[in-house]
């Protein structure tokens, strides 16, 4: 269905909101991978924003983290860069 990762979160108690948990994960993904909010930069991982970063009436992700490569050049989207099954994992740096 594409080259994106959606991580869905469910609240297990009332101590913190699901969206706050998603925002924590977005921050980690930005820090560790250099991901950006939205899709302005080329060849960067992108994250859909949440309520706290919403601009106008744009679509937001409140109970999930959407991480994708939609603005990567085609040379970075070749099948060889994507693992489709556990048996394909090689631990090789690409």
C-alpha positions in Angstrom: 0.0 0.0 0.0 3.0 2.3 -0.2 6.2 3.1 1.6 5.0 4.5 4.9 4.8 3.4 8.5 1.7 4.0 10.6 2.1 3.3 14.3 -1.2 3.4 16.2 -1.5 4.1 19.9 -4.2 3.3 22.4 -4.6 4.8 25.8 -4.3 2.3 28.6 -5.1 4.7 31.5 -6.0 8.4 32.1 -2.5 9.6 33.0 -1.5 10.9 29.5 -3.4 11.3 26.3 -2.9 9.2 23.2 -1.9 12.3 21.2 0.7 13.2 23.8 2.2 9.7 23.5 2.2 10.1 19.7 4.0 13.5 20.1 6.7 11.9 22.2 7.3 9.3 19.5 7.4 12.0 16.8 10.0 13.8 18.8 12.1 10.7 19.0 11.7 10.0 15.3 12.7 13.6 14.5 15.8 13.4 16.8 17.0 10.0 15.7 16.2 10.1 11.9 16.2 13.8 11.1 12.5 13.5 10.1 10.5 16.6 9.4 6.9 17.6 10.1 5.1 17.7 6.8 6.7 17.3 3.3 8.6 20.4 2.5 12.1 19.0 2.4 13.3 16.6 -0.3 14.8 13.2 0.6 13.8 13.5 4.3 11.5 11.2 6.3 8.2 13.0 6.9 5.7 13.0 9.8 2.1 14.1 9.8 1.6 16.8 12.4 -0.7 16.6 15.5 -3.0 19.1 17.0 -0.2 21.1 18.6 1.5 21.7 15.2 -1.6 22.0 13.1 -1.8 24.8 10.5 -5.3 25.8 9.5 -7.6 22.9 8.6 -4.9 20.5 7.5 -5.2 16.7 8.2 -3.6 15.7 11.4 -2.7 12.4 13.1 -3.9 12.3 16.7 -3.9 8.5 17.6 -1.1 7.4 15.3 2.3 8.4 14.0 2.6 8.5 10.2 6.2 8.3 9.0 6.8 8.3 5.2 9.1 8.9 2.3 6.8 10.6 -0.2 9.3 13.3 -1.1 12.3 11.0 -1.6 13.8 10.9 -5.1 13.0 7.7 -7.0 16.6 6.5 -6.8 16.0 6.1 -3.0 12.7 4.3 -3.4 14.1 1.2 -5.2 12.8 -2.1 -3.9 16.2 -3.1 -2.7 16.0 -0.5 0.1 12.8 -2.0 1.5 12.4 -5.2 3.5 9.2 -7.1 2.8 9.7 -10.1 5.1 11.7 -11.0 8.2 13.8 -13.5 6.1 15.0 -10.6 4.0 16.8 -8.8 6.8 20.5 -8.7 6.2 21.8 -6.2 8.7 23.7 -4.7 5.8 24.1 -0.9 5.9 22.8 0.7 2.7 
